[in-house]
Amino acid sequence: MDSLPSTEARFYRSQEGGKVACELCPHGCVIPPGKYGICRVRQNLDGKLVSRNYGAVTSLALDPVEKKPLFHVHPGGMLLSVGSFGCNFRCEFCQNWQISQARPYCEVFEPEEIVLCASQRRQADRRVVGIAYTYNEPTVGLEFVLDSARLANEQGLLNVMVTNGFISPKALEEVLPLVGAFNIDVKAWDEDFYRDLAGGRLEPVKKTVERAVRYGAWVEVTCLVIPGQNDRDEDMEGLSGWLGSLSPAIPLHLSRYFPAYKSREQVTPTETLERLREVALRNLHYVYIGNAWKTGYADTRCPKCGELLLERGGMELEASYLDGKACPKCRRPLEIVGEVWAR
């Protein structure tokens, strides 16, 4: 641990007795000297809050944009995906617990190195459109995200944030001008679920989604469907109805659960995902099923006439039938950001 960075954090204030109050996320941790916040990343060193994961990279990979998942952002494009360690949630079902709840081996990079890597990848392959801050929760290392995102914007690279949405309004306002697209994980339509299974709260996540949509960022939402926990029709009606009130064009990704970390519920039946998709489609134009491959689960169809527009297999685009950015049959424009990189 001593070899990790000790970069002074932002979004905090000093208190009496050498304590610091972190203002990065809604937990609002008050941290005594030598201790960490809930995220296990931000530490009070002699009355100064430091980030111990600034530039500490656990994962660096070139991914299809669909893997985030983002289905309406440069379909068929690629993103340089960067992950660190730490999270401000404690989800019992975490799919990436090895980096969110632990401190694995890291290599330390400067923001300039990450942006240079993305730029070089783009020179080699025009489908590389930007950088995704993902794998663990990027909010807990926000200083590095902000510094990298500023440089990336200067190079014409898109910044993407894959996040649980549990961020303070103050911090979010600094993120919004720099990040063009978000996938925000709304884990359930139930405060008890958030408290008992995730160690967080739903209401601040909702406010993040609402603010990002109002700002004009592109937002897609993921919900991991866990049998017996968040798979009721009335909950999906609530979630999709709320999203639809913001914009019916917000894509919703219903993700299939597999046992992970401390959670041992059964794998989500595909019938459950199909049922919930039908509920959500009452309020939204685009509802996808992930972590379960079946023809049509990840395809984009025209909300007006039902024509197949984008065909996906696994986690990447297989074919585009768009005429420009419109349905070839009824001419309805598809809500989409950027180019389509069809094979």
TIVO-668348 format. One record per residue (C-alpha): x, y, z. Coordinates in pm, whole numbers, padded with zeros to 5 digits, always signed. Each point is the difference from the previous one (the first is absolute). Example, Ala and Ser with C-alpha at 12.3 -4.5 7.8 and 13.67 -1.06 7.14 Angstrom:
<kolpas>
+01230-00450+00780/+00137+00344-00066/
</kolpas>
This chain:
<kolpas>
+00000+00000+00000/+00285+00242+00078/+00109-00009-00364/-00333+00140-00118/-00045+00372-00075/-00077+00255+00273/-00139+00277-00219/-00196+00271+00179/-00367-00047-00062/-00257+00261-00087/-00353+00036+00136/+00075+00007+00372/+00026+00238+00293/+00200-00008+00320/-00159-00043+00342/+00112+00030+00361/+00227-00267+00144/+00172-00067-00330/-00310-00159-00156/-00105+00061-00360/-00350-00005-00149/-00007-00154-00346/-00250+00168-00234/+00047-00224-00301/-00308-00217+00043/-00321-00003+00206/+00158-00212+00275/+00173+00316+00123/+00261-00198+00193/+00163+00178+00294/+00343-00162+00013/+00235+00006+00303/+00377+00024-00055/+00148-00314-00156/-00340-00147-00090/-00183-00055-00328/-00347+00083-00124/-00253-00266-00093/+00159-00025-00346/+00335-00115+00151/+00172+00234-00244/-00009+00342+00162/+00217+00028+00310/+00061+00267+00262/+00375+00052+00018/+00090+00255+00266/-00318+00200-00053/+00018-00009-00380/-00229-00220-00211/+00195-00197-00258/-00100-00232-00281/+00188-00330+00011/-00107-00106-00349/+00097+00304-00212/+00120-00160-00323/+00010-00345+00162/-00126-00215-00288/-00114-00358+00052/-00149-00046-00348/+00076+00160-00336/-00165-00147-00308/-00153+00087-00333/-00370-00087+00012/-00297+00027-00234/-00216+00290+00109/-00287-00249+00029/+00180-00172+00289/-00049+00298+00236/-00292-00043-00093/-00069+00297-00227/-00212-00086-00303/-00076+00349-00132/+00348+00151+00019/+00220-00057-00308/-00145-00350-00059/+00278-00233-00109/+00263+00235+00140/+00274-00077+00251/+00101+00156+00331/+00323-00017+00195/-00133-00123+00334/+00182+00099+00319/-00068-00141+00344/+00152+00051+00345/-00116-00139+00337/-00253+00096+00265/-00371+00075+00019/-00233+00203+00220/-00254-00286+00003/+00020-00345+00160/-00219-00201-00235/-00031-00360+00117/-00046-00103-00365/+00292+00198-00146/+00121-00144-00330/+00341+00175+00029/+00062-00044+00371/+00367-00088-00054/+00073+00364-00082/-00293+00180+00163/+00038-00156+00345/+00372-00079+00002/+00334+00154-00099/+00153-00213-00275/+00326+00065-00181/+00007+00338-00176/+00218+00179-00247/+00015+00376+00042/-00065+00221-00303/-00015+00374-00051/-00307+00144-00178/+00222+00095-00294/+00099-00364-00046/-00360-00121-00008/-00103+00263-00253/+00308-00069-00213/-00086-00370+00000/-00356+00075-00116/+00126+00238-00269/+00246-00260-00131/-00272-00262-00008/-00221+00240-00196/+00280+00057-00253/+00019-00375-00052/-00378-00053-00011/-00247+00281-00073/-00271-00184+00192/+00173+00098+00327/-00211+00296+00107/+00099+00067+00359/+00068-00109+00357/-00228-00179+00246/+00054+00029+00375/-00140-00332+00112/+00050-00344+00163/+00009+00138+00356/-00194+00309+00112/+00173+00297-00167/-00151+00255+00240/+00231-00103+00284/+00301+00098-00211/-00163+00304-00154/+00312+00221+00000/+00170-00230-00250/-00318-00025-00209/-00032+00378-00019/+00366+00056-00087/-00008-00269-00270/-00334+00111-00140/+00119+00359-00049/+00298-00117-00201/-00214-00246-00196/-00245+00273-00099/+00291+00207-00132/+00087-00294-00227/-00358-00038-00124/-00057-00320+00195/-00335-00086+00155/-00007-00061+00376/-00234-00267+00135/-00073-00071+00365/-00147-00333+00116/-00120+00074+00350/-00237-00080+00284/-00106+00366-00003/+00072+00049+00372/+00179+00334-00030/-00051+00336+00168/-00169+00276-00202/+00313+00215+00043/+00226-00266-00152/-00249-00083-00273/+00000+00359-00122/+00372-00033-00074/-00050-00329-00181/-00282+00105-00232/+00193+00239-00227/+00264-00266-00061/-00189-00330-00034/-00220-00043-00304/-00167-00330+00081/-00092-00194+00311/-00117-00346+00081/-00154+00036+00345/-00085-00308+00203/-00342+00031+00165/+00010-00312+00210/-00363-00014+00113/-00311+00210+00044/+00012-00052+00375/+00182+00185+00278/+00010-00315+00218/+00190-00183-00275/+00254+00280-00021/+00046+00013+00378/+00012-00373+00068/+00173-00142-00308/+00204+00290-00140/+00083+00224+00294/-00136+00310-00169/-00314+00195-00080/-00222+00020-00307/-00101+00366+00016/+00347+00149-00068/+00039-00236-00297/-00330+00121-00143/+00115+00360+00038/+00320-00082-00192/-00196-00149-00289/-00240+00293-00005/+00277+00260+00006/+00202-00173-00272/-00306-00022-00227/-00090+00366+00061/+00359+00101-00074/-00018-00170-00340/+00243-00287+00056/-00091-00330-00161/-00122-00239+00270/-00066-00373-00012/-00109-00194+00307/+00083-00354+00112/-00195-00207+00251/+00138-00336+00113/-00309-00215+00058/+00038-00228+00303/-00269-00266+00065/-00209+00076+00305/+00172+00335+00062/-00088+00251-00272/-00201-00196-00257/-00357+00107+00075/-00213+00142-00280/-00104+00298+00213/+00363+00092+00062/+00078-00011-00372/-00309+00208-00069/+00128+00257+00249/+00355+00006-00140/-00100+00014-00366/-00281+00247+00062/+00241+00237+00173/+00257-00033-00280/-00274+00050-00258/-00104+00322+00170/+00355+00128-00052/+00020-00128-00357/-00152-00314-00155/+00316-00024-00214/+00220-00090+00299/+00121-00355-00070/-00051-00245+00287/+00221-00310+00026/-00142-00288+00206/+00300-00208+00096/-00014-00368+00096/+00136-00079+00345/+00248-00278+00073/+00112-00085+00356/+00302+00208+00102/+00179+00123+00311/-00229-00057+00302/-00323-00055-00192/-00125-00350-00089/-00347+00047-00148/-00086-00207-00306/+00094+00125-00344/-00268+00231-00137/-00239-00196-00227/-00017+00144-00349/-00379-00014+00031/+00023+00254+00284/+00211+00235-00212/-00240-00031-00293/-00298+00072+00224/+00163+00307+00152/+00103+00124-00343/-00364-00004-00107/-00090+00201+00310/+00274+00256-00068/-00094+00034-00368/-00329+00157+00108/+00202+00307+00098/+00324-00016-00199/+00097-00033-00366/+00310-00213+00052/+00033-00286+00251/+00279-00255-00037/+00085-00327+00172/+00366-00059+00089/+00214-00284+00137/-00229-00240-00184/+00043-00061-00370/-00307-00057-00211/-00088+00137-00341/-00167+00336+00044/+00101+00067+00360/+00252+00268-00099/-00147+00120-00328/-00129+00352-00053/-00338+00029-00171/-00184+00307-00116/-00248+00107+00270/-00245+00115-00267/-00016-00287-00250/+00205-00280+00159/+00259-00020-00278/+00335-00153+00096/+00256+00282+00008/+00308-00131+00182/+00076-00368+00035/+00231-00114+00280/+00153-00332+00089/+00163-00047+00337/+00153+00334+00093/+00058+00165-00335/-00180+00135-00302/-00050-00250-00280/-00193+00207-00255/-00166+00336-00055/-00310+00044-00216/-00032+00373+00062/-00036+00246-00283/+00232+00264+00136/-00133+00021+00354/-00363-00071-00091/-00223-00303-00035/+00009-00109-00365/-00371-00089+00011/-00179+00287+00177/+00281+00259+00009/-00021+00052+00375/+00341+00126+00127/+00179-00229+00246/+00117+00165+00321/+00372-00058-00025/+00330+00172+00084/+00282-00003-00254/+00065-00224-00297/-00103-00357-00065/+00302-00224-00052/-00168-00292-00174/+00205-00286-00138/
</kolpas>
